[in-house]
Amino acid sequence: MRNKKLIPFEVIEKAVAGEPEAIDIVLKHYSPRIKYLSKYRGITTMIFKTV
Protein backbone atom coordinates (compact mmCIF):
# COMPACT_ATOMS: atom_id res chain seq x y z
CA MET A 1 0.00 0.00 0.00
CA ARG A 2 1.34 3.43 -0.97
CA ASN A 3 1.82 6.26 1.46
CA LYS A 4 -0.58 9.00 0.38
CA LYS A 5 1.60 11.67 1.96
CA LEU A 6 4.46 10.97 -0.45
CA ILE A 7 4.75 12.27 -3.97
CA PRO A 8 5.17 9.44 -6.49
CA PHE A 9 8.75 8.97 -7.63
CA GLU A 10 7.74 9.42 -11.27
CA VAL A 11 6.43 12.91 -10.52
CA ILE A 12 9.68 13.84 -8.78
CA GLU A 13 11.70 12.60 -11.76
CA LYS A 14 9.60 14.69 -14.14
CA ALA A 15 9.92 17.76 -11.90
CA VAL A 16 13.71 17.39 -11.83
CA ALA A 17 13.66 17.12 -15.62
CA GLY A 18 11.78 20.45 -15.73
CA GLU A 19 8.23 19.43 -16.64
CA PRO A 20 5.99 22.35 -15.56
CA GLU A 21 3.02 20.19 -14.51
CA ALA A 22 5.19 18.03 -12.25
CA ILE A 23 6.84 21.09 -10.72
CA ASP A 24 3.39 22.49 -9.96
CA ILE A 25 2.39 19.25 -8.22
CA VAL A 26 5.53 19.31 -6.08
CA LEU A 27 5.06 22.98 -5.16
CA LYS A 28 1.41 22.42 -4.24
CA HIS A 29 2.39 19.45 -2.10
CA TYR A 30 5.05 21.37 -0.18
CA SER A 31 3.42 24.83 -0.08
CA PRO A 32 1.94 24.38 3.44
CA ARG A 33 5.38 23.42 4.76
CA ILE A 34 7.06 26.32 2.95
CA LYS A 35 4.50 28.77 4.36
CA TYR A 36 4.93 27.38 7.86
CA LEU A 37 8.71 27.59 7.77
CA SER A 38 8.70 31.08 6.30
CA LYS A 39 6.45 32.34 9.10
CA TYR A 40 7.85 30.32 11.98
CA ARG A 41 11.58 30.35 11.33
CA GLY A 42 12.01 33.04 8.70
CA ILE A 43 13.73 30.58 6.38
CA THR A 44 12.83 32.42 3.15
CA THR A 45 14.12 35.68 4.59
CA MET A 46 17.46 34.07 5.39
CA ILE A 47 17.70 32.51 1.92
CA PHE A 48 17.00 35.76 0.12
CA LYS A 49 19.54 37.67 2.23
CA THR A 50 22.32 35.27 1.24
CA VAL A 51 21.58 35.49 -2.48
Residue pairs with C-beta under 8 A, 6 or more apart in sequence:
2 8
7 25
7 26
7 29
11 22
11 25
11 26
12 22
12 26
14 21
14 22
15 22
15 23
15 25
15 26
34 44
37 43
37 44
38 44
38 45
